[in-house]
Amino acid sequence: MRLLTVIALLLATAGCSSINIQTGPPTVEEQKQHSSERGKGLRSEFANQLNSASPIMKARMVKQFTDSISARFIDFGYIVADEWQNREVQSGSPLSGATVRQWVDKMVERDRPVLDSYDDILEYGLDQIRLTERFDTRTLELFTKQREMYYEMCSAVFYPNGTREDYEDRLHAVEASVNQVSRDLTTDLSRY
C-alpha cells in the first residue's frame, strides 16, 4: 500500500512538471519557440499533403503556396513603406534603409522560424516536382524562375535599402515580376 502511495506521488509530481503556467506575456524566446513548433508543423503538414498528391496537384500546390506567401510578404512590404513614411513625417527627416531594416528585423524576429519554414517548404516542393519526372524543361524553368523571384521579393521586403522611394519602387517592381511569373506558370500548367 505504501509503495502505491509513493508511485502515485511520483506520477503526480511528474505530471505537474509538464504544466506550463503563464505569469505574464510570453517572452521573445517563448514566442520564438512557439514559432519554431509552428514551422515544424507547417513543414510536416505540407509534406504529408504533397506526398499523397498526383504530380500535377504537387505542381499546383507548390505554385499556390508560393503565390500565397509572396502576396502576404508584399502586403507586409507595403505596411513597412507606410510606417516608414509615417515615421519620416513624425521626425521631419528622411530615414535610412539601414534604420528601417533594424525595426523590420525586430518586427519579424519572433516569427523567423516560421519564415524559414516557408523557404524549406518551397525547396522541398520543388524537389518533389522534379522527382515526379512528369514536367518538361519549360515548366521546370518556370518553377525555378518563380523560386528566384520569391527570394528576390523576400530580399526587397525584408532588407530595406536606400530611401523610402527606392524601397517602394523595388517593391512595385518585384510585385509585378512575381505576378507575371505566376501568370506564366498558370498558363504553362494548363498544358498538363
Backbone as a ProteinNet text record, in pm:
[ID]
protein_1_A
[PRIMARY]
MRLLTVIALLLATAGCSSINIQTGPPTVEEQKQHSSERGKGLRSEFANQLNSASPIMKARMVKQFTDSISARFIDFGYIVADEWQNREVQSGSPLSGATVRQWVDKMVERDRPVLDSYDDILEYGLDQIRLTERFDTRTLELFTKQREMYYEMCSAVFYPNGTREDYEDRLHAVEASVNQVSRDLTTDLSRY
[TERTIARY]
82.4	0	86.5	193.1	282.9	351.2	388.3	451.4	357.1	229.5	131.5	119.8	127.3	120.7	241.2	360.1	483.2	476.6	431.2	418.6	318.8	206.5	105.4	163.4	241.7	305.4	406.1	483.6	581.3	512.1	404.1	330	266.9	214.7	153.5	258.9	376.4	485.2	532.6	546.1	589.5	487.4	359.3	254.1	255.6	283.1	285.5	402.8	511.3	627.3	602.5	501.6	473.9	372.6	318.4	221.6	298	257	323	228.5	262.4	178.9	234.1	151.1	190.9	166.9	268.6	254.9	257.4	261.2	263.2	271.9	291.6	303.1	424.8	416.4	529.2	654.4	767.6	894.9	924.7	1023.7	1064.4	1108.4	1179.9	1224.8	1106.8	1006.3	887.3	813.9	808.1	743.9	821.5	955.3	1037.9	1016.6	1007	984.4	850.5	748.3	616.3	624.4	696.5	713.3	787.4	887.5	964	874.6	791.7	699.6	597.3	549.8	454.6	519.2	645.1	717.4	733.3	767.3	780.4	647.6	540.1	408	369.2	400.4	369.9	446.1	576.4	657.7	601.8	570	520.2	385.4	295.2	162.4	173	256.6	270.9	332.2	433.8	498.6	398.7	317.1	217.6	118.1	69.4	-25.7	39.6	163.2	234	262.8	302	338	220.5	99.7	-17	-82.5	-23.2	-83.1	-27.6	-106	-59.9	43.9	122.1	223.5	167.2	54.6	0.2	-50.6	-105.9	-150.8	-31.5	78.6	200.8	242.2	242.6	282.8	190.1	60.8	-35.7	-23.7	0.7	15.9	137.3	248.9	370.9	352.1	289.5	264.4	174	64.4	-29.4	36	113.7	183.5	274.9	354.3	448.1	373.3	266.3	184.7	128.3	76.3	12.9	112.5	227	327.6	383.5	405.6	455.6	358.7	230.2	129.7	130.2	142.7	147.1	270	384	507.5	502.1	446.5	435.6	342	231.8	143.3	219.9	301.2	383.1	477.4	534.5	622.6	552	426.4	350.7	320.9	301.8	285.5	414.5	528.2	658.4	672.7	638.9	651.3	563.7	440.4	352.1	408.3	457.8	515.6	640.5	719.6	839.8	800.6	698.6	652.3	600.5	522.1	470.5	583.3	684.4	796.3	876.3	887.8	956.9	879	746.6	663.1	676.1	671.6	682.1	817.6	923.5	1058.1	1096.3	1027.9	1059.6	1184.3	1235.8	1354.7	1350.5	1421.9	1421.8	1492.8	1444.8	1509	1585	1699.1	1779.6	1722.9	1756	1716.8	1772.9	1895.3	1958	1877	1826.5	1744.3	1615.6	1550.9	1425.5	1449.2	1561.9	1594.9	1603.3	1653.7	1663.5	1525.5	1429.8	1299	1221	1248.4	1186.2	1238	1370.2	1427.9	1360.5	1339.5	1276.5	1130.7	1061.3	921.2	906.4	1001.3	987.5	1071.7	1143.4	1236.1	1169.1	1056.4	991.8	934.4	904.8	845.3	947.9	1074.6	1179.4	1173	1150.5	1141.9	1029.6	915.3	806.7	847.7	909.9	954.6	1055.2	1145.3	1242.1	1172.9	1065.3	993.2	930.9	890.9	835.8	940.7	1063.7	1172.9	1191.2	1190.2	1207.6	1094.7	972.4	857	871.4	910.2	928.7	1035	1149.5	1258.1	1216.7	1149.2	1103.1	1003.4	911	811.6	874.2	972.5	1039.7	1114.4	1177.7	1244.7	1144.4	1027.7	925.8	871.9	858.8	813.8	916	1043.7	1149	1148.2	1128.9	1132.5	1017.5	910	797.9	836.3	933.1	976.6	858.5	760.9	638.4	641.3	725.3	720.7	840.2	814.7	921.7	1009.6	1112.2	1211.7	1147.8	1055.6	991.8	921.9	848.4	777.5	876.3	979.1	1078.1	1151.6	1177.5	1242	1151.4	1020.7	928.3	921.4	923.5	927	1056.5	1166.4	1293.9	1287.4	1225.5	1211.2	1121.1	1013.5	926.2	1003.4	1086.8	1169.4	1263.5	1329.6	1421	1348.1	1229.1	1150.7	1104.7	1075.2	1036.3	1149	1270.7	1383.4	1416.9	1400.4	1422.6	1318.6	1195	1088.9	1116.1	1160.9	1195.5	1303.9	1403.6	1511.9	1458.6	1372.5	1316.1	1233	1154.4	1063.3	1137.3	1221.3	1278.6	1413.5	1472.9	1603.5	1599.7	1527.2	1517.6	1655.1	1662.8	1788.7	1758.5	1846.7	1828	1719	1642.5	1536.8	1403.1	1302.4	1167.8	1119.2	1148.3	1107.3	1174.2	1303.3	1374.4	1306.6	1271.5	1206.5	1072.6	991.9	861.4	876	972.8	995.3	1033	1123.2	1166.3	1050.6	969.5	853.1	755.1	727	637.3	695.4	826.5	890.9	884.6	916.6	913.5	771	676.6	537.1	493.5	529.1	493.8	559.9	686.6	759.1	702.7	673.6	615.7	481.4	399	267.5	279.9	378.2	395.6	439.4	533.6	578.9	463	381.8	266.4	169.5	142.2	52.6	113.2	243.3	309.5	301.8	319	314.7	172.5	73.8	-66.4	-95.3	-53.7	-74.3	-1.2	122.7	202.6	142.3	96.5	41.9	-87.6	-154.1	-279.1	-252.5	-126	-92	-99.6	-98.1	-90.7	-228.2
-118.8	0	124.7	121.8	235.9	259.1	152.6	162.9	229.8	196	258.8	408.4	448.6	590.4	664.7	605.6	667.6	680.1	575.9	579.1	687	695.2	797.1	937.3	958.2	1089.4	1120.9	1021.4	1042.8	1077	1004.7	1033.4	1171.3	1209.9	1342.3	1450.6	1429.8	1527.1	1535.5	1421.1	1420.6	1491.2	1469.5	1535.6	1685.5	1730.5	1873.9	1942.9	1870.6	1934.4	1969.5	1908.2	1938.7	2051.8	2100	2208.9	2340.2	2422.2	2549.8	2660.4	2726.9	2833.6	2967	3041.7	3172.9	3276.8	3353.1	3457.8	3596.3	3604.6	3733.4	3708.5	3816.6	3797.5	3711.9	3636.4	3549.7	3630.5	3573.8	3638.5	3616.3	3688.2	3671.4	3527.2	3469.9	3330.4	3234.2	3257.7	3172	3187.3	3310.5	3333.4	3264	3269	3200.5	3049.4	2997.4	2853.5	2813.5	2894.9	2868.7	2875.3	2973.6	2989.1	2869.4	2820.7	2704.9	2581.3	2561.8	2447.8	2461.1	2583.3	2607.4	2579.5	2624.4	2599.9	2451.8	2375.2	2229.5	2168.3	2215.1	2164.3	2196.8	2318.6	2357.9	2272.3	2251.5	2168.2	2027.3	1971.7	1834.5	1821.8	1914.7	1911.4	1924.5	2016.4	2035.7	1911.5	1855.3	1735	1619.9	1602.6	1495.1	1513.3	1637	1663.2	1643.4	1691	1681.7	1535.9	1457.3	1317.6	1233.5	1273.3	1195.7	1253	1358.3	1424.2	1368.2	1382.6	1345.8	1448.4	1417.3	1513	1651.7	1659.1	1790.1	1862.9	1789.3	1852.1	1901.6	1828.5	1874.7	2010.5	2018.4	2142	2257.3	2230.1	2335.4	2376.4	2278.8	2310.4	2399.2	2365.8	2444.8	2585.6	2594	2725.1	2808.5	2748.6	2822.4	2865	2776.2	2809.6	2930.1	2926.1	3034.5	3164.1	3156.3	3274.9	3335	3250	3295.9	3364.2	3300.6	3358.5	3487.2	3487.9	3608.9	3725.2	3698.6	3804	3858.2	3769.5	3814.2	3898.5	3854.9	3930	4066.5	4072.7	4201.3	4293.7	4241.1	4322.1	4375.9	4290.3	4333.7	4446.3	4434	4538.3	4672	4671.2	4797.2	4853.8	4767.2	4813.8	4880.8	4819.7	4878.9	5015.5	5024.6	5151.9	5260	5223.9	5320.8	5365.6	5269.4	5302.4	5388.5	5357.3	5435	5579.8	5599.9	5734.7	5804.8	5733.8	5792.5	5837.7	5753.7	5788.8	5906.2	5914.1	6028.6	6157.8	6150.2	6268.6	6311.5	6215.2	6246.1	6306.4	6251.5	6301.3	6425.5	6447	6562.6	6546.6	6423.9	6399.9	6257.9	6235.3	6100.9	5999.3	5874.9	5765.7	5679.2	5630.6	5545.3	5404.8	5334.7	5195	5111.3	5144.4	5068.4	5081.7	5201.5	5223.2	5142.9	5148.1	5076.2	4925.4	4879.8	4737.2	4688.5	4772.2	4732.5	4709.6	4800.8	4775.4	4668.6	4646	4531.8	4402	4395.1	4276.3	4251.3	4357.7	4344.8	4297.8	4349.6	4311.6	4162.7	4106	3966.5	3869.5	3921.3	3837.2	3713	3730.4	3616.1	3516.7	3563.4	3476.3	3418.9	3443.3	3397.9	3247.1	3161.7	3017.3	2981.9	3048.6	3022.3	3070.4	3188.3	3240.8	3145.2	3091.8	2995	2868	2829	2707.6	2727.3	2850.9	2876.1	2847.1	2889.3	2860.2	2709.2	2639.3	2493.6	2424.7	2471.3	2413	2432.6	2553.5	2581.4	2489.4	2478.4	2394.9	2248	2199.7	2061	2037.8	2132.2	2120.2	2114	2198.5	2197.8	2066.5	2015.6	1885	1776.3	1779.5	1678.4	1689.5	1812	1831.9	1771.7	1797.7	1742.6	1590.2	1534.3	1388.5	1317.8	1387.4	1323	1287.9	1359.7	1342.6	1354.6	1430.9	1447.5	1575	1670.7	1802.9	1826.9	1898.8	1925.9	2041.8	2068.2	2169.6	2306.9	2342.5	2474.7	2494.4	2393.6	2403	2412.4	2329	2332	2465.2	2523.4	2655.5	2763	2752.4	2849.5	2835	2711.2	2692.4	2748.1	2729.5	2785.4	2937.8	2994.7	3140.2	3190.3	3116.3	3155.6	3153.3	3051.6	3041.3	3161.4	3196.4	3310.2	3440	3457.1	3577.7	3580.6	3464.6	3457.2	3511	3464.9	3510.9	3657.7	3701.5	3843.3	3928.1	3881.1	3951.4	3956.6	3844.7	3843	3945.4	3951.5	4048.2	4191	4218.3	4352.6	4392.4	4299.4	4329.5	4339.8	4242.5	4232.1	4301.7	4349.1	4415.2	4550.6	4646.5	4779.5	4839.3	4909.5	4968.9	5104.4	5200.5	5330.8	5410.5	5483.8	5569.6	5496.7	5560.4	5503.6	5490.4	5590.1	5584.2	5466.7	5444.2	5329.7	5198.9	5190.9	5071.1	5047.5	5151.6	5137.9	5100.8	5163	5130.5	4983.3	4938.2	4798	4704.1	4743.2	4662.7	4650.5	4761.3	4758	4669.2	4680.2	4602.4	4452.6	4413.2	4269	4216.5	4298.6	4255.1	4226.1	4315	4295	4168.1	4146	4027.6	3899.1	3901.3	3783.4	3748.4	3850.1	3826.6	3774.4	3826.1	3781	3634	3597.6	3458	3366.5	3411	3331	3310.1	3416.4	3402.5	3308.9	3323.7	3236.9	3089.9	3066.6	2929.8	2872.9	2955	2911.1	2867.1	2948.1	2915.1	2786.6	2776	2658.5	2530.3	2535.9	2416.5	2370.2	2458.5	2418.4	2320.4	2305.1	2209.1	2064.8	2045.2	1908.9	1854.7
0	0	0	81.5	89.8	-44	-115.7	-246.8	-347.1	-343.1	-431.8	-404.2	-279.9	-243.4	-298.1	-286.3	-337.3	-489.8	-558.2	-704.5	-746.2	-675.1	-706.9	-690.1	-584.3	-562.7	-673.4	-714.4	-821.9	-953.2	-983.9	-1106.7	-1101.6	-987.5	-974.2	-990.6	-932.1	-945	-1088.7	-1156.1	-1296.6	-1383.7	-1357.8	-1434.9	-1414.9	-1294.9	-1266.8	-1335.4	-1357.3	-1418.9	-1564.7	-1626.4	-1766.9	-1782.6	-1671.8	-1678	-1690.5	-1788.3	-1811.5	-1767.2	-1659.8	-1606.3	-1654.6	-1726.4	-1776.8	-1667.5	-1636.8	-1535	-1596.9	-1726.5	-1795.9	-1943.8	-2019.4	-2164.1	-2198	-2307.4	-2342.7	-2377.2	-2341.9	-2375.2	-2522.6	-2573.5	-2713.3	-2736.5	-2640.5	-2654.3	-2660.2	-2576.8	-2580.2	-2713.1	-2764.2	-2893.4	-3005	-2998.5	-3098.3	-3091.4	-2970.1	-2952.1	-3013.7	-2988.1	-3046.9	-3199.4	-3250.8	-3395	-3453.5	-3380.5	-3426.2	-3434.6	-3333	-3333	-3446.5	-3468.2	-3576.7	-3711.9	-3727.2	-3852	-3880.1	-3778.2	-3794.3	-3835.6	-3772.9	-3807	-3950.3	-3994.1	-4132.5	-4232.1	-4205.4	-4295	-4302.7	-4188.3	-4182.5	-4253.9	-4226.8	-4290.1	-4442	-4488.4	-4632.9	-4697.2	-4632.9	-4687.3	-4697.6	-4594.9	-4597.1	-4710.7	-4729.1	-4837.2	-4973.2	-4985.4	-5113	-5149.4	-5051	-5077.7	-5126.9	-5089.9	-5133.1	-5259.2	-5316.3	-5433.3	-5564.2	-5669.4	-5803.8	-5849.4	-5952.5	-5998.9	-6031.4	-6103.4	-6138.9	-6014.6	-5918.9	-5794.2	-5712.9	-5714.7	-5647.5	-5704.7	-5838.5	-5904.1	-5865.9	-5866.6	-5831.6	-5685.3	-5597.7	-5455.5	-5430.7	-5494.7	-5475.6	-5531.5	-5648.9	-5709.2	-5619.5	-5573.4	-5489.1	-5357.7	-5298.7	-5175	-5196.6	-5303.2	-5330.9	-5360.4	-5437.9	-5465.8	-5337.4	-5252.3	-5128.6	-5035.2	-5013.7	-4924.8	-4985	-5115.6	-5181.5	-5163	-5179.9	-5163.4	-5020.8	-4923.4	-4783.6	-4756.3	-4809.2	-4787	-4854.9	-4974.6	-5044.2	-4966.5	-4914.8	-4830.1	-4709.2	-4649.1	-4536.4	-4580.7	-4700.5	-4752.7	-4764.1	-4807.5	-4816.3	-4677.9	-4580.2	-4441.6	-4394.8	-4426.4	-4391	-4456.9	-4585.1	-4657	-4592.8	-4555.1	-4489	-4355	-4278.2	-4147.5	-4164.4	-4264.9	-4296.2	-4322.2	-4404.5	-4435.9	-4310.4	-4228.5	-4104.1	-4011.9	-3999.7	-3911.4	-3967.4	-4098.6	-4158.8	-4135.3	-4146.8	-4122.4	-3976.8	-3885.3	-3742.7	-3706.7	-3764.9	-3730.8	-3810.8	-3923.7	-4006.7	-4090.8	-4097.3	-4180	-4235.2	-4346.7	-4405.8	-4316.6	-4323.5	-4250.7	-4350.8	-4310	-4398.6	-4402.4	-4510.6	-4522.1	-4408.8	-4363	-4254	-4125.4	-4098.4	-3979.2	-3987.9	-4103	-4122.4	-4116	-4170.5	-4166.9	-4022.2	-3931.1	-3790.2	-3729.9	-3757.5	-3697.3	-3770.9	-3898.6	-3967.4	-3905.3	-3880.4	-3815.4	-3680.7	-3605.4	-3474	-3488.2	-3591.3	-3612	-3642.9	-3717.5	-3760.5	-3678.4	-3580.1	-3503.1	-3445.7	-3380.8	-3315.5	-3416.6	-3539.4	-3641.3	-3738.2	-3713.6	-3805.5	-3832	-3730.1	-3760.3	-3858.7	-3850.4	-3945.7	-4084	-4090.7	-4219.8	-4283.7	-4202.8	-4254.6	-4302.5	-4233.6	-4275.3	-4413.5	-4446.4	-4580.2	-4687.7	-4662	-4756.4	-4771.1	-4657.7	-4659.5	-4737.2	-4716.6	-4785.9	-4936.3	-4977	-5119.6	-5179.3	-5113	-5165	-5171.6	-5067.6	-5066.2	-5180.1	-5196.4	-5302.2	-5440.2	-5464.5	-5594.3	-5617.6	-5513.5	-5525.9	-5562.5	-5497.9	-5525.5	-5667.8	-5717.8	-5856.4	-5953.1	-5928.2	-6015.2	-6012.4	-5893	-5878.2	-5949.6	-5977.2	-6048.3	-6191.6	-6247.1	-6386.7	-6482.7	-6443.5	-6523.4	-6607.4	-6568.8	-6629.7	-6721.2	-6830	-6925.7	-6879	-6956.7	-6921.5	-6904.4	-6991	-6983.5	-6849.3	-6805	-6677	-6561.3	-6564	-6456.2	-6452	-6569	-6573	-6512.8	-6538.2	-6479.6	-6327.5	-6278.1	-6133.5	-6074.2	-6145.6	-6098.9	-6098.1	-6199.7	-6206.2	-6093.5	-6063.8	-5953.2	-5821.3	-5804.2	-5684	-5673.9	-5784.3	-5784.4	-5751.4	-5807.2	-5779.8	-5633.6	-5577.6	-5436.2	-5348.8	-5373.8	-5291.4	-5317.4	-5441.1	-5470.6	-5398.2	-5398.2	-5328.3	-5178.4	-5120.1	-4977.3	-4946.1	-5032	-5014.1	-5019.9	-5117.6	-5133.1	-5011.1	-4958.7	-4847.9	-4715.1	-4684.5	-4550.4	-4532.7	-4641.1	-4630.5	-4699.7	-4638.6	-4698.6	-4724.1	-4835.2	-4876.5	-4938.6	-4921.3	-4983.7	-4915.3	-4994.5	-4942.6	-4944.7	-4885.8	-4888.7	-5032.5	-5114.4	-5255.4	-5326.7	-5296.7	-5354.7	-5314.2	-5186.1	-5133.2	-5204	-5214.7	-5279.4	-5427.1	-5496.2	-5637.6	-5653.9	-5567.5	-5575.4	-5543.5	-5445.7	-5408	-5525.4	-5591.9	-5708.3	-5819.2	-5840.8	-5947.3	-5918.4	-5795.1	-5765.2	-5762.7	-5718.8	-5721.5	-5865.2	-5957.7	-6098.4	-6153.2	-6119.9	-6168	-6109.6	-5980.2	-5913.9	-5977.7	-6001.5	-6062.6	-6205.5	-6280.5	-6418.5	-6423.6	-6338.6	-6334.9	-6295.3	-6200.8	-6159.2	-6276.3	-6351.1	-6468.3	-6572.1	-6596.3	-6694.4	-6651.9	-6523	-6471.5	-6478.2	-6451.2	-6463.6	-6606.8	-6701.6	-6842	-6878.7	-6832.3	-6865.9	-6807.7	-6683.5	-6619	-6683	-6754.4	-6821.5	-6936.1	-6974.9	-7081	-7031.1	-6901.2	-6846.1	-6810.4
[MASK]
++++++++++++++++++++++++++++++++++++++++++++++++++++++++++++++++++++++++++++++++++++++++++++++++++++++++++++++++++++++++++++++++++++++++++++++++++++++++++++++++++++++++++++++++++++++++++++++++

